[in-house]
Amino acid sequence: MTLLHHVLDRAVADHPDAPALSHGTETMTFAELDLAARRAAGLLAGLGVRRGDRVVVCVPGGTAVPALLFACARSGAVFSVVHERTPVAALVHVLEDCEPAVLVTDDPAAQVAAVQRGIKTVTLAEVRSAPDSDAVDAPVLAVDPVCLIYTSGSTGRPKAVVSTHAQVVFAAQAIQSVLEYRPGDVVFCALPLSFDYGLYQVFLGLLSGACVRLATAEDAGPRLLRELVLHRATVLPAVPAMAKGLARLLSRPGAQPPPLRLVTNTGAAMPEEPLRQLRSSIPGLRVQLMFGLTECKRATIMPPDEDLRRPGACGRALPGTEVFTVAEDGRRLPPGEVGEIVVRGPNVMAGYWRRPELTAQRFRLVEGLFPQLHTGDYGHLDADGYLYFSGRRDDLYKERGFRVSATEVEAAAHRVAGVRSAAVLPPGDGREGAVLFVVGEVVPDQVLIGLRAELEEFKIPGRCLVVEDIPLTRNGKVDRRALAEGL
């Protein structure tokens, strides 16, 4: 399989009547997903969408969204999923950047913005009611782009990572070969499909024959435990806030554990305590921690429960790929030495949409031929090839002349008694030192004293603030911009 829609074709051939997706009260089989995708492809063809055209999808998650994505793949179009709560001003940037042929949205303001720019619009109801179609698959090549994922980083306007059919299929197959989702699994996905961690759950479900439960952000809140039990979920792709919330729900008297067999995590470092609580509360639960970024989807994955034997590690390179670290001069570093993390392999995506300078900076060609991704993240490998993440480029800062990792400080703060959540705001914008924000039944001096048992003195932030909660982005990551605005 080298084309994205071939993944769906194989799933239909293997188990046509098995449940593929569920959302709300609706369940869609693999055959029904294929039929919906072909109908949506006919709708796109009627709108004049051709090979290479972009289609932006900005609607609430549901079974129609994956159908649209496979419709784009069959049409040779390039899809980009944007969170439905994205402000119109931010959506306008996406529209002007990728110049789509079609915008799928129910938002009247977004429809007006699209029409003003000569972009056709389609509603979710029109997608759902599209008639049967005899549209023929476009003559797509494996090297053709199929997906744009917009990622903002910490500053500047969002940029889009370009993924080809071959890159998406390879990454999904490599991830599945390690995670080993199974037929009969129910994957509870409360992550938005605009987030690649959420999007790839759909692909993993197709590759494995699992059913993906497309949940909402509200489902991941106070009712998370109830939803997991109700839908008999066996796999939970989690971010730290979700894992912490589930651990708290399970600590209540009489809480019924869900039938989860696997929890995964990527995107942000997972504290040890919620995992300990989850393992204690859910019999037979396994955990697989991962490291990755949009530019390569996954770089490393831990074997099940290997975090218990190698605390702080985030896995080995995906099969068929390579991960190593380099010094500032580009020299490869031996095990144990911290440097920039570099990824090589077919999981490295094509680059940034219409950003040649940034693409050249991050996606470098070795000897002019072999691409490798310079992540801007730092860490080291041990002698067995396990990666230990030190911090992202934006997480590393200078404190009193020393380099400090916000990730390391946050992990240490989580180990202080009484701290439930923690986030570091590095120096900048007039702030001379880092600020530590914590949630819990603690006082600032107590936290700073506790950190002295965990960290060198120069790594301890000068200020600690106790807050009611840590603001998060829609993808469950710490929103440091919101933290700064609250000072």
N, C-alpha and C positions, 0 to 999 in steps of 0.2 A: 504494500500500500504506500503510495507516494502522494496521493491527492487527499485533501481533507474529507471530501464526500465519499471517498472509497472506504473510509472508516465506518461511515453509516451503512454503505452497501454491504460490508462484511457483517455488521451487526444484524441487519435485516435477514441476511442469508442464514445466520447461525441461530437466531432466536426471534423470529418475527413477532410472535404474540406475547413475549415477555414484557413486563413494564419497563419503559426506558426513562420516563420523566413523570413526576407528579408535582402538582401545584394547587393549593387550595383543595377543592374537592375533585379536581380533574386528574386522571391518570392517562398517559399516552404510551402505547406500545411502540416498539422499534418500527414496526410497519406503519403505524399511524404517524410517527414522526417523519418518516420518509415521504409519505403521501403529503403531509403538510408542507414539507420542504419543497416538493415538486410543484405544488400549487403556488407557493410563494415565489418560486422561480418563474412561473408563468406570469404572475403579477408584475415582477420586476421587468421581464421581457416586454410586457405591454407598455411599460413606462419608458422603454427605450434604453434600459440598462444593458451595457455591453461589457465585454472583457476589459478589465483594467479600470472600470468605473468604480467610484467609492460609494458606499451606502452607509449612512450614519443611523444607528438605532438608539433612540433615546425614549424608552418606554419602560414601565414597571416590569420586573422580571416575571416570567411565566413560560409556558411551553411554546408559545409563539415565537419567543426570541431565539432559542436554538434552531427552530425550523427556519427562521429568517437567515441565520448564519450559514446553514447548509445550502439554502437557496442561493446565497451569494457565491458560495464555493462552486456550485453547479453552473452558475452564470458566468464564472470567471471574474466576478466582481470582488472588491476588497471591502470587508465590513469593519466597522468601528463601533463598539458598544460604549455609549456614554451614560453615566448614571442619570436616572430620570429626575433626580433632584438638583442636577447641575444648573446653576443660575444661567439665565439667557445670555448674559454678557460673556460667560465662559464658553457656552455652546457656540456663540457667534465666532469665537476664536477658532474652534474646531472646524466650523463650516468654511471659514475663510482660509484656513490652513490646508485642508485636504480637498476642498471644492467638490463635495459629493454630487452625484447625479440625483440622489434621493435622500430625504430625511424621513425616517419613520418616527412619528411623535403624535401624541394627543394634546400637547400643550399649545393653546392658541397663540401665545406670544412667540413660541419657537417656530410655529408655522408661518407667522408673519415675517420673522427674521429670515427664514429660508426663501420664501417667495420674493422678498426684496432683493435677494441675491441670485435669482433665477434658478432656484433649487426646487424640484418637485417634492411634494409631501404626501405621505400616506399615513393613515391612522391604523391603530392596532386592530380595530374592527374590520377594516378593509383587508388586512392580512389574514385574519381568521376566516373571513367569508370568501376568500379567493376560490374560484371554481377549479375543477380538475383541469390539468394542463398537459399538452403533449410537447411541451418545450424540450428541446434536445440540449444535453450538456454542452457547454462551450468547449472548444479545443484547448483545454488548460494544460500548462506545463508545470512540473513540480517546482520549477524555479520562479513561477509567477507569485506575486504577493497575494495573500488572502486575508490578512488581518493587520489593522493599525490599532495599537493600544497606546492611548495617551497617558503619559506619566509626567507629573509635575516636578518631582524632586523637591528641593527646599526653596528654590528661588526661580524667578523667571516664569515665562509662559509655558504651558504644557507642550511637550514634544511627543511625537508619535514614534514608537518602535515598529518597524516594518517586519512582518513575519511572512515567509513564503509557505506554500503548501508543504514542501519537504521538511522545512524546519519545524513546523507545528506538529506534523505527524511523527517525526523522529523524537521530538521532546516528549510528546504524550506516550509513545511506546516505551521510551527509556524509563520514564517515571513509573509507568504501570509495571514494568518488569521488576521493579524494586518494591513498590507498595503492594502489588498483587491483590488488587480488588478482585472480588469473586462474583460469579453469577449468584443472584439471590441477595447480595449486599444491598442495603439501603443507605445511600450516601446523603447525609443531611447537610445541604449546602445553603447556609445563611449568608454567604459572601456574595456581593454583587458580581454579575457577569462582566461588568466593566473592569473588574480586578482580575488579573490573569489567574490568580489562585482559584477564584470562583469559576472562571470560564473553563479552565482545564478539567474541572470535575465532570463537566458534560462529556468531554472527549474520553476521559478515563472510564466513565460509565459505559460508553459505547464499546471501548476496547475490551472491557471485562464482562459485559452483560449485566452490570449492576444497574439498579434504578436510582436516579438522582432526584432527591426531594428538593425542589427549588423553593427554599424558605425565604423569609423576609428578615430585615434587621430587627423588627419587633419580635419575631420568633426566637431570636437569639438573646432576648432580654429575660425578664422575670419568668416567662413561660417556656424557656428553653428545655428544662427537664421534662415538662409535660409533653412538649412536642416530640422529643426524642423517644419517649415511652410510647406515645400514641402511634407514631409512624414506624415503630420497631427499627429505629436507626441502628446500623452496625458500624458505620464509619462517620467520623466527624472531622472535617477539615476546620481547624480552629486557629484563631488568633489569640494572643494572651488574654485579652479582656473576656473573650468567650469562655476560655478554660477557667479563669478565675470565677466568673459568674456561675458556671456549672458546679464548680467545687463548693461554692457557698450554698447553692440550692440543695446539693446532696448532703450537706452537713445538718440540715434541718431534721428534727425528729420525725421518723416515719417516712422519710423520703424513699421512693422506690427507684432503684438504679435502672438505667436504661440498658438495652442489650448491646451496647457498644463493644466492639472487639478491637477497634483501632482509632486512635486520635493522631492526627498529623498537625504540623505547624510549620509555617514559613512566614517571611515578611518582617518579623520582629522577634527578638530573643524571648524565649519562653522561660519564665522563672521556674525554679525547681519545686516550690511549695505547692502550687495548684496541681502539678503532675503527681506529686506524692499523694495528695488528697484524692485525686481521681482514681489512682491505682488502688488505694485503700478501699474506696467505695464501690468500685465496679469490678467484680470478679473476672479475671482473665483478660483485662484490658492490656493492649500493647500500645506503645508510643513510638512514633517515628518522627524525629526532628529533621528539618531540611533547611538548606540555605539556597537562596536564589535571588534573582532580580529579573525585571521584565525583559531585559536585553538577552537573557538566555533561559528564561523560565525557571529551571532548576540547575544548580551547579553541583550540589551534593545532597545525599540522603543518608541518614543513619539506618543501620539494620534495626529491627525491632528491639526496643528497650536497651540499645547500646549506650544510651545516655546514662544508664545506671552504672555502667562499667567505665565510661569515659566522660565524666562530667565536663561540660563546657564545649564538647565537640559538636559539630553539626553535620557530620557525615563524610562519605567518600564520593568521589566523582561518579557521575552517572555512567553506566556502561557505554563504551564507545566514545568517551570524552576524557578530557584531562584538566586538572586544576592544579595550579602551582602558584608560588609567590615570587615577586621580583623586587629587586632593590630600585632605588631612584634612577640608576643608570641602565635599567632593563635587565640586569644580570639575574639569572635564576638563583634563588636562595635555597640552602639546604634545610632539612627538617629542623624545626625549632626556632628559626629566625623569622621575625615578623616583617612582612612586606606587603605590597599591593597584590591582591588576589587577581589572578588571570585565568580565564576559561578558554579552552580550545575544544572544538568539536562541532558536529552538525546541529547542536542545540543553540549555538551562537546565531542570533538573528541577523537580518540583513543590514541593519543600520537605522538611522533616524530619517523620517520622512522630510525631504527637502532641507536637511541640515548637514550639508557636506562637510563643513568644518568640524562640527561636533562628532559626526560619524568617523572622520579621520582620526580624531583624538581618542575615541573610545574603542573603535573597531579597527585595529591596526593589522596591516599585512606584514607577515614575516617574509623577508626576502621577496616582497612584492606579490606573493602568491597565497599565503596561508593565513586566513583571518583568525585573530584571537581577540577576545574581549578583555580590555583593561577596565576592571569594575569600579575603580575608585574606592574600593573597600579594602580593609587591611586585616591580616590574620597570619597564622602560620600553620604548617602541616606537621604532624608527628611522623615517626618513622614508618608507621603503617598506612600513611596516606590520608589520615583523618584531618579534616579542616577545623581549626579553632578560630572563630571570628573575633577580632579585636574591636572593630568599629567601622562604620561607614565614614567616608571622607567628611561628611557633614557632622559626624558624631565625634570626630577627633578635634581636640582643641588644646591650646596652650594654657596651662595654669601655673603661675609662678615659674615660668621658664621650662616646664616639663610638659611632654605630650601626655594627654589624658584621654581615655575613651569614655564617652557618656554611657555606652552600653555596660561597661565594667562597673561604673559607679551605680547605675540603676540596679544591676544584679546584686551588688553588695547591699544596697538599701533594702531590697526585698528580704534580705536575710536578717535585718534588724527586727527584733520582737515588736509586734504591733503594727508594722507597716504592711498595708495591703497592696498598694500600688505606688510606683515611683517614676519620676521622669526628670531628666536633667536638661536645663536650658543653658547651652554653652555661652561663653562671653560673646559680646557683639552688640551693635547698635547702641553703643554708649555704656554697656555693662562691662565692668572691669573684670568680674569674676563670674564663674558658673553659679547657677541657682538650682537647688534641688527642691522639687515639689513632691510631697508625699500625701497619701491618703491613709488614714488609720487612727487608732486611739493612741496617739503619741503627741509629744511636744517637740519642737525643733531641736532643743539642746539634747534631748534624749536620743534623737536620731543621729546627730553629729557625733555624740559620744560612742554610740553603737558602731558607727562607721570606722572608728579608730581601731576596732578589733578586726576589721575586714580589709582596710586599705592603708597604703602609705599616706602619711600626713599631707603631702602635696596634692594628692588626688581628692581630698575631701573638700567639697564646695564650701565657700565662705558663708553662704546663706542657705537656710532651709525654711520652706514655707509649707504649712499643713493646709491642705485644701479639701473641699468636699469630693471632688472627682478630678481625674486627669482627662482633659479634652482629647478626643480621638478623631481622626479622619474617617471618612466612610469606609475605608479599607481596614479600620481597626488599628491604625498606627497612631503614635503620639503626635498630636497637632502642636508642634512647637511654636508655630506662629500665633496660635490662640493663647498659649502660655505667656508669650512675650506681651501680648496685648493686655493681659490681665495683671501685669505688674504695676 
